[in-house]
Amino acid sequence: MPQGVESYKAVVEKIIQDGRHGPYAVAYSEAAGKSLTFSLDSKVWQDDELPELGTWVMLSKITRKSAGWRAGCGRLFRLSDEKQDL
């Protein structure tokens, strides 16, 4: 994620393969205090490897939609993220 972009560490709780707009996942962020939904499309998901249930992810570009909170950018949580004291 670019510097200065607000991002949240979250745990994947649900993966939906056949969503109306394509595959997506729902992850809970303790820091945000809510669940965040993100697309698994390559426009949003930045890693080659897709997340699995229980995987830690980093989500940013959070927006509020009528159906809930959405992340416009997501990737796998990395060891280097631990050092940022998230």
C-alpha positions in Angstrom: 0.0 0.0 0.0 1.3 3.5 -0.7 2.6 5.5 2.2 -0.1 7.6 3.9 -3.0 5.4 2.8 -5.1 4.2 5.7 -5.1 0.4 5.8 -6.4 -2.2 8.1 -5.3 -5.7 9.1 -8.2 -8.1 8.9 -8.9 -11.9 9.0 -10.9 -13.5 6.1 -14.1 -14.9 7.5 -16.0 -15.8 4.3 -15.2 -16.3 0.6 -18.0 -16.1 -2.0 -17.0 -17.5 -5.4 -20.2 -16.7 -7.2 -21.1 -13.2 -6.2 -23.3 -11.0 -8.5 -20.2 -9.0 -9.5 -17.7 -11.8 -9.3 -15.8 -13.5 -6.4 -15.3 -11.6 -3.2 -14.3 -12.1 0.4 -15.4 -10.7 3.8 -12.8 -10.0 6.5 -13.1 -8.7 10.0 -10.8 -6.0 11.2 -10.5 -5.5 14.9 -8.9 -2.1 14.4 -11.8 -0.9 12.3 -14.3 -2.7 14.5 -16.2 -4.1 11.5 -16.3 -6.4 8.6 -14.9 -5.2 5.3 -15.8 -6.7 1.9 -13.3 -6.9 -1.0 -13.3 -8.2 -4.5 -11.0 -11.0 -5.5 -10.7 -9.4 -9.0 -7.2 -8.4 -10.1 -8.3 -4.7 -10.1 -8.6 -4.9 -6.3 -6.7 -8.0 -5.1 -2.9 -7.4 -5.5 -1.4 -10.8 -4.9 -1.2 -13.8 -7.3 -2.3 -16.1 -4.4 -5.9 -15.8 -3.3 -6.7 -15.6 0.4 -8.2 -18.6 2.3 -10.4 -18.6 5.4 -8.5 -17.5 8.4 -5.8 -15.7 6.3 -4.7 -12.2 7.4 -5.0 -9.5 4.8 -4.3 -5.8 4.5 -7.1 -3.7 3.1 -7.2 -0.1 2.1 -9.2 2.5 0.1 -12.2 1.8 2.4 -15.5 3.3 1.3 -19.0 3.0 2.6 -21.6 1.5 0.3 -25.3 1.0 0.9 -24.6 -2.7 1.7 -21.6 -2.1 3.9 -18.0 -1.2 4.0 -15.8 -2.0 0.9 -12.1 -2.1 0.4 -10.8 -1.0 -3.0 -7.4 -2.5 -2.5 -6.3 -5.7 -0.8 -3.3 -8.0 -0.4 -1.9 -10.7 1.9 -0.5 -9.6 5.3 3.3 -9.8 5.2 5.9 -10.3 7.9 7.1 -6.7 7.2 3.6 -5.4 8.2 4.2 -6.7 11.7 7.0 -4.2 12.1 4.7 -1.3 11.4 2.9 -2.0 14.7 -0.6 -2.4 13.2 
